[in-house]
Amino acid sequence: MKSKTLALALTLLLAVTTTLNAAPLAKKAIEEKVMAMTAEQKEARIAEMKQRVEQIKAMDKSQLSKADRKALRQELRNMNKEARAISSGGIYISLGALIIIVLLLILLL
């Protein structure tokens, strides 16, 4: 009985750790793919994704099987991740940093 529980626990542990390690690889692959694109390629890819989203919105999803709907959701999630990777690169300022900047400007001026 002990050996069965130990084997089950070990199997679950290995399954969870391999699943957790596989997730960042997909994100990294998307980011590498986006970094290799030129500006024109990025614009073309965004237009292509917008067109595909409009096609999906216009679809009659009631006729699709459960597996097809799941595949569409997965496709939309992947396109969303890719769009975020393409449009990232902005400057983000935290609230604390913004307050410090404003206080410095008030003191200096």
C-alpha positions in Angstrom: 0.0 0.0 0.0 2.8 2.4 0.9 4.6 1.8 -2.4 1.5 2.5 -4.4 0.9 5.8 -2.6 4.6 6.7 -3.0 4.5 5.8 -6.7 1.3 7.9 -7.2 2.8 10.9 -5.3 6.0 10.7 -7.4 4.0 10.5 -10.6 1.9 13.5 -9.7 4.9 15.5 -8.6 6.7 14.8 -11.9 3.5 15.6 -13.9 3.1 19.0 -12.2 6.7 20.1 -12.5 6.9 19.2 -16.2 3.6 21.1 -16.9 4.9 24.2 -15.0 8.1 24.2 -16.9 6.4 23.9 -20.3 4.3 27.0 -19.9 7.1 29.7 -20.1 8.6 28.0 -23.2 5.5 28.8 -25.2 5.6 32.5 -24.1 9.3 32.7 -24.9 8.7 31.2 -28.4 6.1 33.9 -29.2 8.4 36.7 -28.0 11.3 35.4 -30.0 9.0 35.1 -33.1 7.9 38.7 -32.6 11.4 40.0 -32.1 12.5 38.6 -35.4 9.7 40.5 -37.3 10.2 43.8 -38.9 7.8 46.7 -38.4 6.0 46.0 -41.7 5.7 42.3 -40.8 4.2 43.3 -37.4 1.7 45.6 -39.0 0.7 42.9 -41.6 0.4 40.3 -38.8 -1.8 42.5 -36.7 -4.1 43.2 -39.7 -4.2 39.5 -40.4 -5.2 38.7 -36.8 -7.9 41.4 -36.9 -9.3 39.9 -40.0 -9.3 36.4 -38.5 -11.0 37.7 -35.3 -13.8 39.3 -37.4 -14.2 36.0 -39.2 -14.6 34.2 -35.9 -17.1 36.7 -34.6 -19.2 36.3 -37.8 -19.2 32.5 -37.5 -22.3 30.6 -36.4 -20.7 28.9 -33.4 -23.9 26.9 -32.5 -23.2 24.5 -35.3 -19.6 23.7 -34.2 -18.7 20.7 -32.1 -17.2 21.1 -28.6 -13.7 20.4 -29.9 -14.0 23.0 -32.6 -15.2 25.6 -30.2 -12.3 24.7 -27.9 -9.9 25.0 -30.8 -11.3 28.5 -31.7 -10.9 29.7 -28.1 -7.3 28.4 -28.0 -6.6 30.2 -31.4 -8.0 33.4 -30.0 -5.9 33.1 -26.8 -2.8 32.6 -28.8 -3.6 35.5 -31.1 -4.2 37.7 -28.0 -0.8 36.6 -26.5 0.9 37.4 -29.8 -0.8 40.8 -30.1 0.3 41.7 -26.6 3.9 40.7 -27.5 3.8 42.8 -30.7 2.4 45.9 -29.0 4.5 45.7 -25.9 7.5 48.0 -25.4 5.8 51.0 -23.9 7.0 52.9 -20.8 5.3 52.0 -17.6 5.6 54.3 -14.6 4.3 53.0 -11.2 2.2 55.2 -9.0 5.0 55.6 -6.5 7.4 56.8 -9.1 4.8 59.2 -10.5 4.3 60.7 -7.1 8.1 61.1 -6.6 8.5 62.8 -10.0 5.7 65.2 -9.2 7.1 66.1 -5.8 10.6 66.6 -7.3 9.1 68.9 -10.0 7.2 70.9 -7.3 10.4 71.3 -5.2 12.6 72.2 -8.1 10.2 74.6 -9.7 
